[in-house]
Amino acid sequence: MKYIISQSLTHALSTVSYIESNLNLVKNKHVTTYAEPEMISNTSHELSGHYVTPIACTGWVKCDQLFDTQQLVDQDFTWFETISTDT
């Protein structure tokens, strides 16, 4: 899995629409969307407020070939804050 980082939700959603169109995914009651972009919520991260969209590199929704490899990034586990469950 790779990711594309977008500066806005609008751009992230257009990335999802582009993927759906190229994969011929039809939205219906069983399939709502390829993926939901997530906002980088870690406020101390340099990309806080940006959106990440997952890009499948294998499987039936493989779509990494639709993008320039320079656009794709690996997952960064610091994008989201970890909630401590220690009491």
C-alpha positions in Angstrom: 0.0 0.0 0.0 1.2 3.5 -0.9 -0.4 6.8 -0.2 -1.0 10.2 -2.0 -1.0 13.3 0.2 -3.4 16.1 -0.8 -3.6 19.6 0.6 -7.4 19.6 0.6 -10.3 17.3 1.0 -11.6 18.4 -2.4 -8.3 17.3 -4.1 -8.3 14.0 -2.1 -11.9 13.2 -3.2 -11.0 14.0 -6.8 -8.2 11.5 -6.5 -10.7 8.9 -5.3 -13.1 9.7 -8.2 -10.2 9.4 -10.7 -9.4 6.0 -9.3 -13.0 4.9 -9.4 -13.4 6.0 -12.9 -10.3 4.3 -14.2 -11.1 1.0 -12.3 -14.7 1.2 -13.6 -16.1 1.1 -10.1 -19.8 1.9 -10.1 -21.2 3.3 -6.9 -24.3 1.4 -5.8 -25.8 0.2 -2.5 -23.0 -2.4 -2.2 -20.0 -0.3 -3.1 -19.9 3.2 -1.9 -16.3 4.3 -2.7 -12.8 3.1 -3.4 -11.5 4.6 -0.2 -12.1 7.5 2.2 -9.3 10.0 2.5 -8.2 10.6 6.1 -6.9 13.9 7.5 -3.5 13.8 9.1 -4.6 14.6 12.6 -1.2 14.7 14.5 -1.0 18.5 15.0 2.8 18.3 15.5 3.3 16.6 12.1 4.6 18.9 9.4 1.6 17.8 7.1 -1.1 18.2 9.8 -4.4 19.1 8.1 -3.4 17.4 4.8 -5.3 14.3 3.6 -3.9 10.9 2.8 -5.6 8.6 0.2 -4.5 4.9 0.2 -3.3 3.6 -3.2 -3.5 -0.2 -3.7 -0.4 -1.7 -5.2 -1.9 -5.2 -5.5 -5.2 -6.9 -5.8 -8.4 -6.2 -7.7 -8.3 -2.5 -7.0 -4.6 -2.1 -7.8 -4.3 1.5 -9.0 -0.7 2.6 -8.4 -0.1 2.5 -12.1 -2.4 5.5 -12.5 0.0 7.8 -10.8 3.6 9.1 -11.1 5.7 7.1 -8.6 7.0 10.4 -7.2 3.5 11.2 -6.0 3.3 7.9 -3.9 4.6 7.8 -0.4 5.0 5.0 2.2 2.8 5.0 5.3 4.0 7.3 8.0 2.9 6.0 11.4 3.3 9.5 12.9 0.4 10.9 10.7 -2.1 10.1 13.5 -1.7 10.5 17.2 -1.8 7.4 19.3 -4.3 7.2 22.0 -2.8 5.9 25.2 -4.9 3.3 27.0 -2.7 3.3 30.1 -4.5 4.2 33.3 
